[in-house]
Amino acid sequence: MHTVVERELEMKLVLSPERSVPVPARLSYRSDDPFAVHVTFHLGSEFPVHWTFSRELLVEGVFRPCGQGDVRVWPTKVESREVICMALTSPDGDALLEAPSLALSAWLERTLRVVPPGQEHEALGIDEGLSELLAPTPRDDLYLRDPWQSDEGGESGS
């Protein structure tokens, strides 16, 4: 059984230093995908925009600038509000979003209670899955037994 932690959140899409527009977003975390966070932006179009990136990146970005390439995250203050900035880059364009720090941090804390840091591999069940996959079965005996007796043995047929 897996757990889902979701939160609806209004972010701001920064268009310029003086102008931003609200963007409804859904944050989602699933214990069966413990290394990732999923963000869905509802931009008022028929097709929402989905982003998936490392939970660890988001956790670190709450405290200090981190990331490179497609996703960068950092804390800052905007007009005395504490926010978490997310810079997202794709072939379709770039976006700078601001999320309220308190709401984002509270949601992240809930994900960390579901699957604590360092225990993600346990939540995946990789060890159990590998054990089950590699466990011998009665049919394995047929493949492990040599159907031809060796000609090099010390026994002689005469």
C-alpha positions in Angstrom: 0.0 0.0 0.0 1.3 3.4 -0.8 0.6 6.9 0.6 -0.1 10.1 -1.4 0.5 13.5 0.1 -1.1 16.3 -1.9 -1.6 20.0 -1.5 -3.3 22.6 -3.6 -1.3 25.8 -3.6 -1.4 29.2 -5.3 2.0 30.1 -6.8 2.9 33.2 -8.6 4.4 33.2 -12.1 6.8 36.1 -12.3 6.5 38.0 -15.5 8.7 40.9 -14.6 10.1 42.4 -11.4 6.9 44.4 -11.1 4.3 41.9 -12.3 3.3 38.4 -11.5 0.1 36.3 -12.0 -1.4 33.7 -9.8 -1.0 30.1 -10.9 -3.0 27.3 -9.1 -0.7 24.3 -8.6 -1.0 20.8 -7.1 1.9 19.4 -5.2 2.0 15.6 -5.1 4.2 13.0 -3.4 3.7 9.3 -3.6 5.5 6.8 -1.3 5.8 4.4 -4.3 7.9 7.0 -6.1 9.8 8.2 -3.0 12.6 10.2 -4.6 10.3 12.5 -6.7 7.9 15.3 -6.2 5.3 16.1 -8.8 3.9 19.6 -9.5 1.0 20.2 -11.8 0.4 23.8 -12.9 -3.2 24.8 -14.0 -2.6 27.6 -16.4 -6.2 28.1 -17.4 -5.7 25.9 -20.5 -7.1 22.6 -21.4 -3.8 20.9 -20.7 -2.1 21.3 -17.3 1.7 21.5 -17.1 3.4 18.7 -15.2 6.9 18.8 -13.7 8.6 16.0 -11.8 11.9 16.5 -9.9 13.9 15.4 -6.9 12.3 15.8 -3.5 15.8 16.2 -2.1 16.3 19.2 -4.4 13.2 20.8 -3.1 14.0 20.1 0.5 17.5 21.7 0.1 16.1 24.6 -1.9 13.9 25.6 1.1 17.2 26.4 3.0 19.7 27.5 0.3 20.0 27.9 -3.5 20.5 24.6 -5.2 19.9 22.9 -8.5 21.3 23.4 -12.0 20.0 22.9 -15.4 16.2 22.5 -15.8 15.2 23.0 -12.1 16.7 25.5 -9.7 15.3 26.3 -6.3 16.1 28.9 -3.6 14.6 30.8 -0.7 14.1 34.6 -0.7 11.9 37.4 0.5 9.6 39.4 -1.8 7.9 42.4 -0.3 8.5 41.0 3.3 6.9 37.6 2.3 9.1 34.6 2.5 8.9 32.5 -0.7 10.6 29.6 -2.4 11.5 30.4 -6.0 11.6 27.7 -8.6 13.2 28.4 -12.0 12.1 25.9 -14.5 13.6 25.5 -18.0 12.3 23.4 -20.8 12.5 23.4 -24.6 9.1 25.3 -24.6 10.5 28.1 -22.4 11.5 29.3 -19.0 9.4 30.1 -15.9 10.1 31.7 -12.6 7.6 30.7 -9.9 7.2 31.8 -6.3 5.6 29.5 -3.7 4.7 30.6 -0.2 7.5 29.3 2.0 5.4 28.2 5.0 2.8 26.3 2.9 5.5 24.5 0.8 7.6 23.7 3.8 4.6 22.3 5.7 3.7 20.0 2.7 7.4 18.9 2.4 7.4 18.1 6.1 4.4 15.8 5.6 6.3 14.0 2.8 9.3 13.5 5.1 7.1 11.9 7.8 5.7 9.4 5.2 9.2 8.4 3.9 12.0 9.9 6.0 15.2 11.0 4.2 17.6 8.1 3.6 14.8 5.5 3.7 13.5 6.0 0.1 15.1 2.8 -1.1 13.2 0.9 1.6 9.9 2.4 0.4 10.6 1.2 -3.1 10.9 -2.4 -1.8 13.9 -3.1 -4.1 15.6 -5.6 -1.8 12.3 -7.6 -1.3 11.6 -7.4 -5.1 15.1 -8.6 -5.9 15.0 -11.4 -3.4 11.6 -12.6 -4.8 12.9 -12.3 -8.3 16.2 -14.2 -7.6 14.7 -16.8 -5.3 15.2 -20.4 -6.6 12.1 -22.2 -7.7 11.6 -26.0 -8.2 11.9 -25.5 -11.9 15.4 -24.1 -11.4 16.6 -27.6 -10.5 16.0 -28.6 -14.1 18.3 -25.9 -15.4 21.0 -26.2 -12.7 21.4 -30.0 -13.3 23.7 -31.1 -16.0 21.7 -33.4 -18.3 24.9 -34.9 -19.8 27.3 -36.7 -17.6 30.8 -35.6 -18.0 33.1 -37.7 -20.2 36.0 -36.7 -18.0 34.9 -38.6 -14.9 36.9 -41.3 -13.3 34.2 -43.9 -13.9 34.5 -46.2 -16.9 31.7 -47.9 -18.7 33.6 -51.2 -19.3 
